[in-house]
Amino acid sequence: MTDKALSPADDRLIVAMDVPNALAGLELAQKLGDSVSFYKIGLGMLTGGGLALANELKQEHGKRIFLDMKLFDIGATVEAAVRGIAQYDLDFLTVHGDPHVVRAAVQGAAGTDLKILAVTILTSLDRADLDASLIREGEIGKLVEDRAARAFEAGAHGVIASPQEAAAIRALPESAGRLIVTPGVRPASATLDDQKRIATPAAAIRDGVDHIVVGRPIWRAEDPAAAARAIVAEMRNA
């Protein structure tokens, strides 16, 4: 087995394929080659062949796949949807962190290796956004901690949270053996785009994050593979 320290890829880095369709996704994967081993395919690509791309990358190229669907519905519907997705032999799937949703998703994934990740509060939101949505008052970090704890209690294998809340979530007794996956990670030289609660790759890893999700700073780069390798180097030096 190849030593991770010597391999150009590190599965702690998940590259977000926020591109229009499966053809663009395959082109990006070819550019990245063996510098990336884990990809996130989101809702935006679902109608552009996202599931087919996920299956091809997994089965034909040996990549790990994070399907970012953020499912939310009544329990029976979530359970049925997750059971169908689990047939694709993928690695991670997101659902909203409401306990009834998490419990249904975990039941749908039972007997498979699919890990259910619960969304706490989207990293693109701040307190003003929560107020506009009539979300309970309180500091965002505390709300994220509370939602993470409830998701873990409902059986989630991990949570999605901003890197700014990672250390507090890792300190929760309920987080033992669970995953923390963070979008909102940007190299120091990158623009913020639509993220409001961010950190660098090294800071996220130091705070107990298991996987970081990076999109535009990699696929917008003149040399995406070099950008990915630079992020991996920063994580390994954390």
C-alpha positions in Angstrom: 0.0 0.0 0.0 1.3 3.5 -0.9 2.2 5.6 2.1 -0.1 8.6 2.4 2.9 10.8 3.2 4.4 9.9 -0.2 1.2 9.9 -2.3 0.2 13.1 -4.1 -3.5 12.5 -3.1 -4.9 12.8 0.4 -8.5 11.9 1.0 -8.8 14.5 3.6 -9.2 16.9 0.7 -12.5 16.6 -1.1 -12.8 18.6 -4.3 -16.2 20.1 -5.0 -17.2 19.5 -8.6 -19.3 22.6 -8.9 -19.3 22.5 -12.7 -22.3 22.4 -15.0 -22.4 18.8 -16.1 -20.8 15.3 -16.1 -18.6 16.1 -19.2 -17.1 19.1 -17.4 -16.7 17.0 -14.3 -14.8 14.3 -16.2 -12.6 16.9 -17.8 -11.8 18.3 -14.3 -11.0 14.8 -13.0 -8.6 14.2 -15.8 -6.8 17.5 -15.1 -6.5 16.6 -11.4 -5.4 13.0 -12.1 -3.8 11.3 -9.1 -3.5 14.6 -7.1 -7.1 14.1 -5.9 -8.8 10.9 -4.6 -12.2 12.3 -3.2 -14.8 14.3 -5.0 -18.1 16.0 -4.0 -21.0 16.0 -6.4 -23.8 18.4 -5.5 -27.4 19.1 -6.2 -26.5 21.6 -8.9 -25.1 18.8 -11.1 -27.9 16.3 -10.5 -29.7 17.1 -13.7 -26.4 17.3 -15.6 -25.6 13.6 -15.1 -24.3 13.9 -11.6 -25.2 10.3 -10.5 -23.7 8.9 -13.7 -20.5 10.8 -13.0 -20.4 9.7 -9.4 -20.8 6.0 -10.5 -18.1 6.4 -13.2 -15.6 8.0 -10.9 -16.2 5.4 -8.2 -16.3 2.3 -10.3 -13.9 3.0 -13.2 -11.5 5.4 -11.6 -11.4 4.3 -8.0 -12.3 7.7 -6.5 -14.2 8.2 -3.3 -17.5 10.1 -3.7 -19.4 12.5 -1.5 -23.0 13.1 -2.8 -24.1 16.4 -1.4 -27.9 16.3 -1.7 -28.9 17.9 1.6 -32.1 15.8 1.7 -35.0 17.1 3.8 -38.5 15.5 3.8 -40.8 13.3 5.8 -39.0 10.3 7.3 -40.4 7.7 4.9 -39.4 9.6 1.8 -35.9 10.3 3.1 -35.4 6.6 4.0 -36.6 5.5 0.5 -34.4 8.1 -1.2 -31.3 7.1 0.8 -31.9 3.4 0.2 -31.9 4.1 -3.5 -28.7 6.2 -3.4 -27.0 3.5 -1.2 -27.1 1.1 -4.2 -24.5 3.2 -5.9 -21.8 2.2 -3.4 -20.9 5.8 -2.7 -19.1 7.1 0.4 -20.8 10.2 2.0 -24.3 11.6 1.7 -25.7 14.8 3.2 -29.1 15.3 4.8 -30.3 18.2 6.9 -29.5 17.8 10.6 -33.1 17.6 11.9 -33.2 14.4 14.1 -36.2 12.8 12.2 -34.4 13.3 8.9 -31.1 11.8 10.2 -32.8 8.8 11.8 -34.6 8.0 8.5 -31.4 8.4 6.5 -29.4 6.2 8.7 -32.1 3.5 8.4 -32.1 3.9 4.6 -28.3 3.4 4.6 -28.4 0.4 7.0 -26.3 -2.5 5.8 -24.1 -0.4 3.5 -20.9 1.6 3.8 -22.6 4.9 3.0 -21.9 7.5 5.7 -24.7 9.9 6.6 -23.5 13.5 7.2 -25.9 16.0 8.8 -25.9 19.6 7.8 -25.8 21.9 10.8 -26.1 25.5 9.5 -25.0 26.3 5.9 -21.6 28.0 5.8 -23.0 30.7 3.5 -25.4 31.9 6.2 -24.8 34.5 8.9 -27.1 35.6 11.8 -29.0 38.1 9.6 -29.9 35.2 7.2 -31.1 33.1 10.2 -33.2 36.0 11.5 -34.8 36.3 8.0 -35.7 32.6 8.1 -37.2 32.9 11.6 -34.5 30.6 13.1 -34.2 30.6 16.8 -32.1 33.5 18.4 -28.6 32.8 19.5 -25.0 32.9 18.4 -24.4 30.7 15.3 -21.6 28.7 16.9 -23.9 27.6 19.8 -26.7 26.7 17.4 -24.3 24.6 15.3 -23.1 22.8 18.4 -26.6 22.0 19.5 -27.6 20.8 16.0 -24.5 18.7 15.8 -25.1 17.0 19.2 -28.7 16.2 18.2 -27.6 14.8 14.9 -25.0 12.6 16.5 -27.6 11.4 19.0 -29.9 10.5 16.0 -27.2 8.3 14.5 -25.4 10.6 12.1 -21.9 9.3 11.1 -20.7 12.9 10.9 -21.7 16.5 10.4 -21.1 19.4 8.0 -20.0 22.5 9.7 -17.9 25.6 9.1 -14.3 25.3 10.3 -14.9 28.0 12.8 -17.2 25.6 14.8 -15.0 22.5 14.3 -13.1 22.7 17.6 -16.3 23.1 19.6 -17.9 20.2 17.8 -14.9 18.0 18.3 -15.0 18.7 22.0 -18.6 17.4 22.3 -18.7 13.9 24.0 -21.1 12.8 21.2 -18.5 13.5 18.5 -16.2 10.6 19.5 -15.7 8.4 16.5 -17.7 10.7 14.2 -16.7 12.8 11.2 -16.4 16.5 10.8 -16.5 17.7 7.2 -16.1 21.4 6.4 -16.8 23.5 3.4 -15.8 27.2 3.7 -12.1 26.3 3.5 -10.0 28.7 1.5 -6.2 28.9 1.0 -4.9 32.3 2.3 -4.6 33.7 -1.3 -8.1 32.7 -2.4 -11.2 35.0 -2.6 -14.2 34.4 -0.2 -16.8 33.9 -2.9 -20.2 33.2 -1.2 -18.7 31.8 2.0 -19.0 33.8 5.2 -17.5 31.5 7.9 -14.2 30.3 6.6 -10.7 29.1 7.6 -7.5 28.0 6.0 -6.9 24.2 5.3 -4.2 24.1 8.0 -6.4 25.8 10.7 -9.3 23.4 9.9 -7.2 20.3 10.3 -5.7 21.6 13.6 -9.2 22.1 14.9 -10.1 18.5 14.4 -11.7 18.4 11.0 -11.5 15.1 9.2 -12.2 16.3 5.6 -12.1 19.7 4.0 -14.2 20.6 0.9 -12.6 23.0 -1.6 -14.0 23.9 -5.0 -13.4 27.2 -6.8 -9.8 27.8 -5.5 -8.9 24.5 -7.3 -11.0 24.3 -10.4 -10.6 28.0 -11.2 -6.8 27.7 -10.9 -4.6 27.9 -14.0 -3.2 24.5 -12.9 -5.8 22.7 -10.8 -3.6 19.8 -10.0 -0.9 22.1 -8.6 -3.5 24.0 -6.5 -4.7 20.7 -5.1 -1.2 19.6 -4.2 -0.5 22.9 -2.5 -3.6 22.4 -0.3 -2.5 18.8 0.5 0.9 20.1 1.5 -0.6 22.7 3.8 -2.8 20.1 5.5 0.2 17.8 6.0 2.2 20.6 7.6 -0.6 21.6 9.9 
